[in-house]
């Protein structure tokens, strides 16, 4: 029961973005905490709208975790592809915030 209560009030435990607080400009990571909060609440579309790279990052970290336990053929190419896709999505989202 306490875990469910935590997920309902997870916004109370989020860290502020120091870049946005002190310089007034969002950083490339702004929105990832709120996106994870949306995922934990089951709001998958809201999570994507908040931070589009969340799903590629989940895929990347999941693959890295699985790759530690199992030998996967062409794992280096998959890791580079997922990392590249994540970086492209993060930078695209960051640029679109300024437009």
Buried (B, 14 or more C-beta within 10 A) or exposed (E): EEEEEEEEEBEEEEEEBEBEEEEEEBEBEBBBBBBBBBBEEEBEEBBBEBBBBBBBBBBBEEBBEEBEEEEEEEBEEBBEBBBEBBEEBBEEBBEEEEE
